């Protein structure tokens, strides 16, 4: 995809799932990469794979975005290495399935830190240089879970609604510039997220989990086209439209049935 050729792209949560898929596709499009995640060994393996397969520049920077200073430390490391980011892909995130009182406060604080705070921090620190160059892009990864409040997935769905609203606002603010913004809303994707979030049994019952590469490809296409909201597959537009018309209480009932363990 021409938009990404010769661009320096930062991908968070790059060690697995959609993040790794983003990285492989971007390398194939001719982008240079900064990949970051907590797992240093996986980053090193992915960097070696991409450099060998695509002869592109890949820089792995381990970073824990669940820490309050994680995003600042990452940007400081970029400054030390004199790396200027052309495209930011805020992909890092995780969830928890269970009643609100069953999860720990630490889990919720870390989830809000990764899903919202780090995303905002990275965007705020890297956006000014894009505006100054009048070129660049920001792709935020949300979820169809952000369309409605979901019992047993309360904090995750709330954080993803935040990402959707934030991204739409940013898209509007920048629409007269050449800085592109899009928010990708995947449905169930075949990644480690399902197991980590505790929804593996629920997801396994669904037919046709979307491959991570398909979701990532759709997200990259959406950003290249400056689509404010991008669905990982067309059918996901249906629950989005439904969420705009059905009463919240009916949505809560449907979400509760879907997310029960």
MIMAR-259035 format. One record per residue: residue number from 1; x, y, z of N, C-alpha, C in turn. Coordinates in Angstrom, 3 decimals. Each point is the difference from the previous one (the first is absolute). Last residue first. Layout:
PT    i     neast    nnorth       nup    caeast   canorth      caup     ceast    cnorth       cup
PT  NUM         X         Y         Z         X         Y         Z         X         Y         Z
...
//
This chain:
PT    i     neast    nnorth       nup    caeast   canorth      caup     ceast    cnorth       cup
PT  261   -20.001   -16.296    31.070     0.982    -1.086    -0.049    -0.711    -1.341    -0.117
PT  260    -1.874     4.803    -1.911    -0.055    -0.902     1.154     1.008    -1.126    -0.180
PT  259    -1.072     3.656    -3.203     1.250    -0.043     0.742    -0.032    -0.909     1.226
PT  258    -3.778     0.795    -3.084     1.164    -0.318    -0.817     1.243    -0.262     0.836
PT  257    -4.101     1.445     2.016    -0.129    -1.372    -0.505     1.244    -0.419    -0.763
PT  256    -0.238     4.445     1.493     0.116    -0.900     1.140    -0.092    -1.456    -0.442
PT  255    -0.716     3.433    -3.170     1.405    -0.087     0.379     0.213    -0.967     1.146
PT  254    -4.423     0.910    -1.329     0.703    -0.745    -1.045     1.465    -0.184     0.350
PT  253    -2.567     2.673     2.883    -0.455    -1.390     0.062     0.740    -0.859    -1.019
PT  252     0.740     4.632    -0.073     0.608    -0.600     1.187    -0.380    -1.471     0.123
PT  251    -2.054     2.544    -3.384     1.407    -0.243    -0.299     0.724    -0.656     1.159
PT  250    -4.358     1.415     0.663    -0.003    -1.178    -0.870     1.429    -0.359    -0.390
PT  249    -0.578     3.888     2.490    -0.318    -1.168     0.836    -0.055    -1.279    -0.835
PT  248     0.664     4.276    -2.128     1.184    -0.482     0.708    -0.299    -1.260     0.797
PT  247    -2.827     1.051    -4.441     0.129     0.538     1.359     1.185    -0.629     0.724
PT  246     0.194     0.355    -5.377    -0.682    -0.775     1.038     0.153     0.671     1.356
PT  245     2.045     1.855    -4.019    -1.457     0.072    -0.013    -0.672    -0.752     1.144
PT  244     4.812     0.305    -1.113    -0.455     1.384    -0.074    -1.509     0.130     0.166
PT  243     2.336    -4.212    -0.222     0.291     0.661     1.280    -0.487     1.439     0.023
PT  242    -0.267    -2.595    -3.995    -1.004    -0.416     0.980     0.195     0.744     1.314
PT  241     3.212     0.569    -3.342    -1.233     0.714    -0.321    -1.113    -0.343     0.985
PT  240     4.078    -2.309     0.490     0.229     1.428     0.206    -1.282     0.788    -0.246
PT  239     0.105    -4.634    -0.946    -0.148     0.303     1.429     0.251     1.462     0.327
PT  238     0.564    -1.098    -4.588    -1.368    -0.281     0.458    -0.155     0.233     1.503
PT  237     4.204     0.237    -2.363    -0.773     1.245    -0.087    -1.416    -0.202     0.547
PT  236     3.118    -3.563    -0.557     0.041     0.666     1.302    -0.675     1.362    -0.022
PT  235     0.691    -2.786    -3.911    -1.153    -0.414     0.794    -0.050     0.696     1.367
PT  234     3.747     0.582    -3.175    -1.219     0.758    -0.267    -1.181    -0.353     0.900
PT  233     5.010    -0.428     1.851    -0.684    -0.638    -1.128    -1.381     0.635    -0.136
PT  232     3.070     2.029     2.807     0.918    -1.052    -0.417    -0.601    -0.879    -1.090
PT  231    -1.179     5.257     0.657    -0.431    -1.295     0.528     0.910    -1.090    -0.545
PT  230     0.506     5.597     0.909     0.244    -1.128    -0.892    -0.439    -1.287     0.682
PT  229    -0.377     5.811     0.174    -0.344    -1.251     0.674     0.131    -1.134    -1.002
PT  228     1.437     4.227    -1.441    -0.070     0.263     1.429    -0.246    -1.257     0.807
PT  227     2.601     0.290    -4.688    -1.330    -0.338     0.479    -0.038     0.224     1.516
PT  226     3.674     0.623    -3.534    -0.476     0.998     0.967    -1.456    -0.234     0.393
PT  225     3.021    -2.760    -2.830    -1.107     0.716    -0.608    -0.595     1.064     0.892
PT  224     3.550    -2.736     1.520     0.495     0.550    -1.263    -1.078     0.818    -0.701
PT  223    -1.196    -2.377     3.889     0.826     1.168     0.306     0.509     0.636    -1.281
PT  222    -2.440    -3.972    -0.459    -0.844     1.074     0.503     0.787     1.252     0.321
PT  221     2.269    -3.939    -1.273    -0.698     0.577    -1.140    -0.863     1.176     0.437
PT  220     2.099    -2.467     3.332     0.989     0.778    -0.743    -0.621     0.640    -1.236
PT  219    -2.678    -2.917     2.580     0.331     1.207     0.745     0.975     0.893    -0.740
PT  218    -1.112    -4.222    -1.792    -1.132     0.922    -0.115     0.292     1.308     0.738
PT  217     3.146    -3.462     0.359    -0.013     0.521    -1.369    -1.130     1.015    -0.181
PT  216     0.257    -2.352     4.092     1.067     0.987    -0.128     0.003     0.632    -1.388
PT  215    -2.997    -3.536     0.835    -0.388     1.185     0.763     1.042     1.102    -0.156
PT  214     0.980    -4.141    -1.947    -1.118     0.635    -0.708    -0.439     1.272     0.707
PT  213     3.340    -2.693     2.005     0.517     0.695    -1.177    -1.111     0.713    -0.764
PT  212    -1.019    -2.802     3.758     0.576     1.288     0.388     0.475     0.792    -1.207
PT  211    -4.077    -3.512    -0.442     1.463    -0.029     0.124     0.534     1.389     0.302
PT  210    -4.976    -1.497     1.470     0.733     0.653    -1.079     1.507    -0.139     0.207
PT  209    -3.966    -3.489     1.474     0.812     1.070     0.569     0.862     0.594    -1.107
PT  208    -3.838    -3.476    -0.329     0.713     0.914    -0.875     0.674     1.167     0.691
PT  207    -3.828    -2.223     2.698     0.543    -0.548    -1.237     0.774     1.084    -0.729
PT  206    -0.983    -0.792     5.519    -0.325     0.759    -1.201     0.633    -0.654    -1.223
PT  205     0.788    -1.538     4.412    -1.347    -0.382    -0.421    -0.430     0.729    -1.269
PT  204     4.090     0.914     2.236     0.104    -1.272    -0.703    -1.360    -0.451    -0.511
PT  203     0.377     3.881     2.712     0.451     0.235    -1.368     0.049    -1.292    -0.799
PT  202    -1.099    -0.233     4.590    -1.033     0.756    -0.731     0.391     0.166    -1.453
PT  201     3.126    -1.919     2.879    -1.092    -0.940    -0.236    -1.127     0.658    -0.774
PT  200     3.708     2.675     1.271     0.391    -1.018    -0.981    -1.154    -0.948    -0.308
PT  199     0.675     4.153     2.884    -1.173    -0.245    -0.840     0.288    -1.081    -1.030
PT  198     3.000     2.350     3.356    -0.901    -0.960     0.632    -1.266    -0.245    -0.799
PT  197     4.115     2.765    -0.892    -1.187     0.688     0.511    -0.978    -0.941     0.692
PT  196     3.957    -1.689    -2.081     0.416     0.937     1.047    -1.205     0.656     0.650
PT  195    -0.720    -2.831    -3.747     0.425    -0.756     1.178     0.349     0.918     1.153
PT  194    -1.168     1.950    -4.127    -1.138    -0.751     0.505     0.352    -0.741     1.299
PT  193     3.352     2.383    -2.522    -0.879     0.864     0.794    -1.112    -0.800     0.664
PT  192     3.391    -1.594    -3.210     0.122    -0.350     1.411    -0.944     0.808     0.880
PT  191    -1.532    -0.734    -5.090     1.236     0.443     0.643     0.031    -0.496     1.444
PT  190    -3.417     0.375    -4.329     0.750    -1.173     0.442     1.374     0.418     0.529
PT  189    -4.626     2.999     0.139     1.133    -0.280    -0.875     0.797    -1.148     0.606
PT  188    -5.120     2.784     0.383     0.863    -1.071     0.503     1.077    -0.361    -1.028
PT  187    -1.518     4.573    -1.125    -0.832    -0.882     0.788     0.908    -1.057     0.603
PT  186     1.608     5.163    -1.407    -0.093    -1.429    -0.302    -1.133    -0.639     0.812
PT  185     1.340     5.131    -1.571    -0.855    -0.749     0.920    -0.083    -1.459    -0.441
PT  184     3.284     4.784    -0.657    -0.370    -1.330    -0.479    -0.832    -0.709     1.065
PT  183     1.147     5.371    -1.409    -0.122    -0.938     1.118    -0.534    -1.315    -0.564
PT  182     2.898     4.615    -2.035    -1.043    -1.010    -0.109    -0.022    -0.834     1.270
PT  181     2.431     4.664    -2.769    -0.385    -0.640     1.263    -1.090    -1.020    -0.283
PT  180     4.170     3.443    -2.549    -1.170    -0.873    -0.068    -0.252    -0.677     1.337
PT  179     2.392     4.669    -2.123     0.190    -1.006     1.051    -1.277    -0.832     0.078
PT  178     0.726     3.938    -2.781     0.380    -1.256    -0.635     0.360    -1.076     1.033
PT  177    -3.730     4.099     0.678     1.448    -0.169    -0.138     0.269    -1.275    -0.783
PT  176    -4.340     1.442     1.388     0.457     0.948    -1.010     1.515    -0.044    -0.186
PT  175    -2.303    -2.726     3.269    -0.452    -0.388    -1.340     0.427     0.978    -1.094
PT  174     0.639    -0.335     5.096     1.120    -0.053    -0.945    -0.426    -0.205    -1.447
PT  173    -3.076     0.215     3.796     0.921     1.112     0.218     1.074     0.086    -1.086
PT  172    -3.013    -3.680     0.047    -0.663     1.243    -0.407     0.938     1.194     0.133
PT  171     1.534    -4.220     1.496    -0.186    -0.015    -1.455    -0.602     1.317    -0.480
PT  170     0.279    -0.711     4.611     1.305     0.320    -0.573    -0.073     0.044    -1.524
PT  169    -3.831    -1.377     2.339     0.269     1.416     0.256     1.312     0.431    -0.640
PT  168    -1.126    -4.564    -0.177    -0.883     0.788    -0.850     0.275     1.492     0.165
PT  167     2.298    -2.906     2.868     0.494    -0.092    -1.374    -0.863     0.799    -0.958
PT  166    -1.304    -0.373     4.554     1.228     0.776    -0.112     0.481     0.041    -1.455
PT  165    -3.658    -2.776     1.026    -0.367     1.415     0.055     1.221     0.904    -0.159
PT  164     0.749    -4.695     0.173    -0.804     0.353    -1.175    -0.312     1.491    -0.009
PT  163     2.205    -1.767     3.764     0.891     0.021    -1.169    -0.763     0.407    -1.251
PT  162    -2.471    -0.624     3.995     0.871     1.172     0.095     0.869     0.127    -1.250
PT  161    -2.513    -3.854     0.472    -0.863     1.116    -0.380     0.779     1.309     0.053
PT  160     2.174    -3.767     1.542    -0.057    -0.002    -1.463    -0.990     1.042    -0.523
PT  159     0.490    -0.678     4.674     1.250     0.550    -0.544    -0.049     0.068    -1.523
PT  158    -3.650    -1.990     2.252     0.058     1.439     0.264     1.267     0.621    -0.582
PT  157    -0.560    -4.673    -0.188    -0.914     0.658    -0.942     0.015     1.508     0.205
PT  156     2.616    -2.549     3.005     0.505    -0.100    -1.363    -0.910     0.743    -0.978
PT  155    -1.354    -0.380     4.493     1.107     0.946    -0.158     0.529    -0.029    -1.424
PT  154    -3.587    -3.037     1.074    -0.355     1.402     0.231     1.136     0.968    -0.286
PT  153    -1.513    -4.841    -0.494     1.096     0.515    -0.810     0.023     1.517     0.163
PT  152    -3.302    -2.569     2.109     1.091    -0.973     0.078     1.192     0.370    -0.879
PT  151    -4.316     2.496    -1.442     0.197    -0.631     1.307     1.039    -1.108    -0.092
PT  150    -0.336     4.260    -3.291    -0.109    -1.458     0.016     0.228    -0.527     1.415
PT  149    -1.330     4.787    -3.258     0.504    -0.541     1.263    -0.253    -1.503     0.053
PT  148     0.642     2.078    -4.856    -0.986    -0.002     1.078     0.658    -0.426     1.304
PT  147     2.614     0.656    -3.952    -1.257     0.547    -0.508    -1.054     0.137     1.095
PT  146     4.600    -1.922     0.234    -0.167     1.395     0.356    -1.304     0.603    -0.464
PT  145     1.561    -4.463    -0.994    -0.425     0.062     1.401    -0.195     1.438     0.457
PT  144     1.840    -1.207    -4.213    -1.451     0.121    -0.037    -0.564     0.012     1.415
PT  143     4.898     1.913    -0.635    -0.680    -1.294    -0.027    -1.487     0.248    -0.186
PT  142     5.161     2.618    -0.654    -1.063    -0.081     0.991    -0.617    -1.396    -0.069
PT  141     4.718     2.766    -1.686    -0.754    -1.247    -0.046    -0.999    -0.019     1.145
PT  140     2.611     4.049    -3.092    -0.316    -0.518     1.328    -0.849    -1.262    -0.131
PT  139     3.517     3.216    -3.138    -1.005    -1.059    -0.028    -0.160    -0.541     1.415
PT  138     2.221     4.483    -2.837    -0.208    -0.632     1.303    -1.135    -0.995    -0.136
PT  137     3.815     3.103    -3.349    -1.236    -0.726     0.257    -0.025    -0.611     1.382
PT  136     2.581     3.911    -3.869     0.070    -1.039     1.018    -1.330    -0.692     0.194
PT  135     1.884     5.195    -1.645     0.029    -1.353    -0.555     0.043    -0.997     1.153
PT  134     0.853     4.865     0.111    -1.253    -0.146    -0.753    -0.052    -1.345    -0.707
PT  133     3.336     1.828     3.171     0.375    -0.475    -1.335    -1.202    -0.048    -0.953
PT  132    -0.696     1.322     4.484     1.035     0.910    -0.516     0.431    -0.400    -1.412
PT  131    -2.968    -2.800     2.341    -0.679     1.236    -0.401     1.006     0.968    -0.612
PT  130     1.716    -3.896     1.843    -0.766    -0.328    -1.206    -0.690     1.248    -0.530
PT  129     2.249     0.320     4.074     0.958    -0.059    -1.114    -0.697    -0.380    -1.302
PT  128    -2.613     0.116     4.029     0.472     1.324    -0.426     0.985    -0.029    -1.163
PT  127    -1.799    -4.191     2.086    -0.808     0.724    -0.975     0.593     1.349    -0.434
PT  126     1.689    -3.102     3.505     0.483    -0.222    -1.372    -0.764     0.800    -1.052
PT  125    -0.997     0.090     4.819     1.430     0.256    -0.134     0.481    -0.081    -1.446
PT  124    -4.568    -0.958     1.190     0.308     1.405     0.302     1.478     0.328    -0.211
PT  123    -1.483    -4.494    -0.527    -0.570     0.862    -1.035     0.383     1.456     0.229
PT  122     1.203    -3.153     3.254     0.798    -0.172    -1.215    -0.499     0.913    -1.118
PT  121    -2.507    -0.019     3.996     1.334     0.541     0.223     0.865    -0.104    -1.254
PT  120    -4.321    -1.986     0.049    -0.081     1.466    -0.046     1.393     0.619     0.122
PT  119    -0.245    -4.649     0.459    -0.412     0.369    -1.356    -0.048     1.520    -0.155
PT  118     0.734    -1.822     4.262     1.201    -0.110    -0.831    -0.303     0.409    -1.436
PT  117    -3.674    -0.047     2.999     1.007     1.001     0.371     1.237    -0.040    -0.887
PT  116    -3.671    -3.272    -0.721    -0.336     1.415    -0.176     1.195     0.930     0.223
PT  115     0.279    -4.884     0.233    -1.018     0.208    -1.023    -0.290     1.468    -0.280
PT  114     3.194    -1.387     3.445     0.403    -0.459    -1.334    -1.004     0.438    -1.064
PT  113    -0.982     1.076     4.515     1.283     0.602    -0.359     0.407    -0.374    -1.423
PT  112    -3.793    -1.971     1.945    -0.276     1.390    -0.377     1.280     0.704    -0.424
PT  111     0.459    -4.362     1.595    -0.781    -0.017    -1.235    -0.292     1.420    -0.477
PT  110     2.125    -0.616     4.169     0.913    -0.290    -1.100    -0.734     0.010    -1.334
PT  109    -2.555     0.534     3.865     0.868     1.164    -0.168     0.972    -0.213    -1.155
PT  108    -2.807    -3.571     1.219    -0.755     1.080    -0.632     0.865     1.236    -0.228
PT  107     1.881    -3.703     2.294    -0.323    -0.374    -1.373    -0.695     1.145    -0.724
PT  106     0.843     0.508     4.597     1.241     0.090    -0.781    -0.252    -0.326    -1.468
PT  105    -3.474    -0.583     3.133     0.189     1.410    -0.324     1.250     0.177    -0.850
PT  104    -2.493    -4.702    -0.297     0.772     0.784     0.959     0.115     1.449    -0.455
PT  103    -4.227    -3.506    -1.041     1.319     0.427    -0.460     0.706     0.824     1.047
PT  102    -4.464    -1.580     0.605     0.885    -1.164    -0.061     1.414     0.369    -0.448
PT  101    -3.838     3.031     0.240     0.564    -0.256     1.331     0.927    -1.212     0.024
PT  100    -2.328     1.226    -4.051     0.924     1.064     0.389     0.672    -0.297     1.338
PT   99    -1.522    -4.101    -3.023    -0.675     1.072     0.728     1.018     1.004     0.516
PT   98     1.633    -2.560    -4.243    -0.494    -0.385     1.316    -0.728     1.161     0.642
PT   97     4.004    -0.479    -3.885    -1.384    -0.456    -0.038    -0.413    -0.490     1.380
PT   96     3.896     3.512    -2.401    -0.304    -0.932     1.097    -1.479    -0.336    -0.064
PT   95     4.343     2.186    -3.469    -1.305     0.030     0.637    -0.106    -0.992     1.139
PT   94     3.831     3.229    -3.316    -0.429    -1.299     0.519    -1.325     0.157     0.728
PT   93     4.077     2.593    -3.640    -1.221     0.003     0.804    -0.288    -1.386     0.540
PT   92     3.112     3.062    -4.025     0.092    -0.682     1.295    -1.312     0.099     0.762
PT   91     0.999     2.216    -4.315    -0.640    -1.313    -0.024    -0.036    -0.667     1.373
PT   90     1.060     4.678    -2.890    -0.285    -0.299     1.405    -0.810    -1.289     0.069
PT   89     3.340     2.429    -3.682    -1.076    -0.978     0.102    -0.135    -0.409     1.468
PT   88     2.278     4.235    -3.237    -0.140    -0.641     1.312    -1.174    -0.958    -0.035
PT   87     3.629     2.662    -3.661    -1.305    -0.610     0.229     0.025    -0.715     1.351
PT   86     3.753     2.583    -1.266    -0.938     0.484    -1.015    -1.415    -0.499     0.250
PT   85     4.618     0.949     3.232    -1.092    -0.915    -0.350    -0.945     0.650    -0.998
PT   84     5.472     0.420     1.436    -1.204     0.787    -0.230    -1.092    -0.932    -0.530
PT   83     4.908    -0.447     2.916    -0.982    -0.643    -0.867    -1.245     0.879    -0.079
PT   82     4.479     0.133     2.590    -0.269     0.921    -1.113    -0.934    -0.630    -1.033
PT   81     1.515    -1.660     4.411     0.460    -0.677    -1.220    -0.245     0.845    -1.253
PT   80    -1.401     1.567     4.254     1.419    -0.322     0.165     0.575    -0.622    -1.269
PT   79    -4.629     0.822     0.198     0.764     1.246    -0.139     1.496    -0.264     0.114
PT   78    -2.917    -3.595     0.760    -0.032     0.383    -1.412     0.808     1.266    -0.238
PT   77    -0.601    -1.380     4.403     0.929    -0.899    -0.680     0.046     0.304    -1.498
PT   76    -3.146     2.276     2.578     1.348     0.478     0.335     1.057    -0.860    -0.675
PT   75    -4.469    -1.310    -0.350     0.264     1.180    -0.831     1.374     0.589     0.286
PT   74    -1.407    -3.615     2.662     0.130    -0.446    -1.387     0.341     1.180    -0.908
PT   73    -0.978     0.849     4.528     1.314    -0.637    -0.146     0.238    -0.452    -1.435
PT   72    -4.216     1.749     1.089     1.024     1.055     0.043     1.394    -0.586    -0.198
PT   71    -3.616    -2.997     0.378    -0.057     0.729    -1.276     1.056     1.101    -0.054
PT   70    -0.383    -2.504     4.079     0.399    -0.831    -1.129     0.045     0.756    -1.316
PT   69    -1.185     1.175     4.828     1.034     0.719    -0.760     0.436    -0.762    -1.256
PT   68    -3.387    -1.771     2.992    -0.369     1.400    -0.246     1.008     0.776    -0.836
PT   67    -0.692    -5.308    -0.624     0.631     0.859     0.998    -0.325     1.459    -0.317
PT   66    -1.247    -3.538    -2.872    -0.884    -0.021     1.165     0.571     0.821     1.149
PT   65     2.262    -0.855    -4.212    -0.915     1.139    -0.041    -1.031    -0.030     1.122
PT   64     5.079    -1.961    -0.994    -1.220    -0.408     0.700    -0.930     1.200     0.095
PT   63     4.292    -1.600    -3.466    -0.645     1.041     0.787    -1.272    -0.556     0.627
PT   62     4.651    -0.996    -3.611    -0.884    -0.539     1.039    -0.569     1.134     0.856
PT   61     1.731     0.083    -5.129     0.208     0.713     1.263    -0.961    -0.572     1.034
PT   60     2.236    -0.974    -5.337    -0.821    -0.478     1.111     0.351     0.745     1.277
PT   59     0.400     0.827    -5.622     0.577     0.295     1.315    -0.960    -0.474     1.075
PT   58     1.140    -0.655    -5.630    -0.930    -0.275     1.103     0.726     0.232     1.318
PT   57     0.379     0.665    -5.825     0.539     0.380     1.301    -1.058    -0.217     1.083
PT   56     0.356    -3.009    -4.622    -0.420     1.313     0.462     0.575     0.271     1.377
PT   55    -0.213    -4.041    -3.188     1.174     0.877    -0.087    -0.373     1.447     0.363
PT   54    -2.746    -4.196     0.053    -0.330     1.182    -0.801     1.143     0.989    -0.145
PT   53     0.216    -4.354     2.383    -0.985    -0.228    -1.063    -0.160     1.194    -0.930
PT   52     2.932     0.173     3.839     0.441    -1.049    -0.921    -0.933    -0.126    -1.197
PT   51    -1.081     2.974     3.483     1.203     0.494    -0.676     0.501    -1.011    -1.022
PT   50    -3.647    -1.219     2.744    -0.374     1.029    -0.971     1.209     0.526    -0.769
PT   49     0.651    -3.230     3.490    -0.828    -0.564    -1.068    -0.272     1.035    -1.093
PT   48     2.189     1.404     3.933     0.890    -0.812    -0.842    -0.764    -0.583    -1.185
PT   47    -2.488     2.351     3.211     0.901     0.913    -0.722     0.911    -0.766    -0.939
PT   46    -2.774    -2.472     2.895    -0.769     0.626    -1.068     0.881     0.931    -0.830
PT   45     1.905    -2.042     3.801    -0.320    -1.011    -1.014    -0.730     0.624    -1.187
PT   44     0.881     2.731     3.727     1.246    -0.329    -0.696    -0.246    -1.009    -1.112
PT   43    -3.599     1.090     2.822     0.350     1.139    -0.847     1.243    -0.312    -0.819
PT   42    -1.292    -3.085     3.236    -0.877    -0.054    -1.169     0.284     1.160    -0.955
PT   41     2.310    -0.139     4.106     0.406    -1.134    -0.840    -0.845    -0.086    -1.268
PT   40    -1.009     3.269     3.368     1.195     0.330    -0.776     0.404    -1.129    -0.936
PT   39    -4.718     1.606     2.227     0.785    -1.232    -0.142     1.175     0.218    -0.948
PT   38    -3.320     3.442     0.974     0.717    -0.362     1.234     0.980    -1.152    -0.209
PT   37    -1.024     3.389    -4.020    -0.860    -0.845     0.822     0.803    -0.329     1.259
PT   36     0.554     2.639    -5.301     0.150     0.027     1.444    -1.036    -0.887     0.667
PT   35     2.683     1.726    -5.008    -0.977    -0.889     0.628     0.251    -0.026     1.499
PT   34     1.082     3.000    -4.693     0.356    -0.088     1.407    -1.083    -0.861     0.626
PT   33     1.609     0.437    -5.486    -0.832    -0.257     1.172     0.714     0.236     1.327
PT   32    -0.502     1.134    -5.830     0.952    -0.286     1.069    -0.786    -0.029     1.298
PT   31    -2.102    -1.146    -5.052     0.175     0.914     1.129     1.189    -0.422     0.851
PT   30    -2.087    -2.167    -4.065     1.191     0.822    -0.145     0.211     1.018     1.097
PT   29    -3.380    -3.651    -0.649    -0.347     1.219    -0.735     1.195     0.944    -0.167
PT   28     0.262    -4.038     2.549    -0.216    -0.385    -1.396    -0.360     1.200    -0.870
PT   27     0.470     0.624     4.627     1.308    -0.339    -0.563    -0.132    -0.379    -1.469
PT   26    -3.959     0.722     2.364     0.720     1.260    -0.219     1.382    -0.245    -0.599
PT   25    -2.593    -3.741     1.304    -0.562     0.665    -1.175     0.760     1.275    -0.323
PT   24     1.214    -2.324     3.896     0.354    -0.784    -1.193    -0.528     0.674    -1.269
PT   23    -1.156     1.926     4.176     1.438     0.119    -0.267     0.403    -0.737    -1.265
PT   22    -4.483    -0.320     1.631     0.289     1.345    -0.493     1.458     0.086    -0.452
PT   21    -1.157    -3.892     2.186    -0.529     0.019    -1.361     0.203     1.372    -0.642
PT   20     1.100    -0.548     4.515     0.987    -0.698    -0.835    -0.450    -0.010    -1.459
PT   19    -3.034     1.824     3.047     1.213     0.809    -0.047     1.083    -0.618    -0.858
PT   18    -4.065    -2.306     0.936    -0.174     1.009    -1.032     1.257     0.860    -0.119
PT   17     1.214    -4.227     2.583    -1.336     0.377    -0.433    -0.029     1.019    -1.114
PT   16     4.417     0.012     2.965    -0.911    -1.090    -0.352    -1.278     0.568    -0.602
PT   15     3.777     2.752     1.359     0.613    -1.316     0.160    -0.898    -1.160    -0.392
PT   14    -0.641     5.077     0.176     0.396    -0.616    -1.271     0.431    -1.454     0.123
PT   13    -1.854     4.178     2.658    -0.575    -1.333     0.129     0.343    -0.875    -1.185
PT   12     0.609     4.781    -1.453     0.004    -0.464     1.390    -0.712    -1.350     0.083
PT   11     2.692     2.879    -4.039    -1.090    -0.916     0.304     0.123    -0.434     1.453
PT   10     1.913     4.017    -3.741     0.081    -0.547     1.350    -1.232    -0.846     0.267
PT    9     2.795     1.797    -4.675    -1.260    -0.323     0.668     0.272    -0.620     1.370
PT    8     2.135     2.967    -4.463     0.428    -0.578     1.273    -1.252    -0.192     0.854
PT    7     0.407     0.051    -5.634    -0.427     0.652     1.227     0.622    -0.702     1.208
PT    6     0.325    -1.288    -4.791     1.048     0.886     0.508    -0.436     0.816     1.231
PT    5    -4.043    -2.155    -2.232     1.345    -0.220    -0.545     0.953     1.091     0.478
PT    4    -4.870    -0.379     0.798     0.938    -0.398     1.051     1.441    -0.152    -0.492
PT    3    -3.807     1.142    -2.881     0.029     0.988     1.084     1.096    -0.307     1.020
PT    2    -1.132    -3.004    -3.719     0.959     1.073    -0.261     0.125     0.989     1.162
PT    1    -0.958    -5.324     0.088    -0.850     1.186     0.000     0.893     1.245     0.000
//
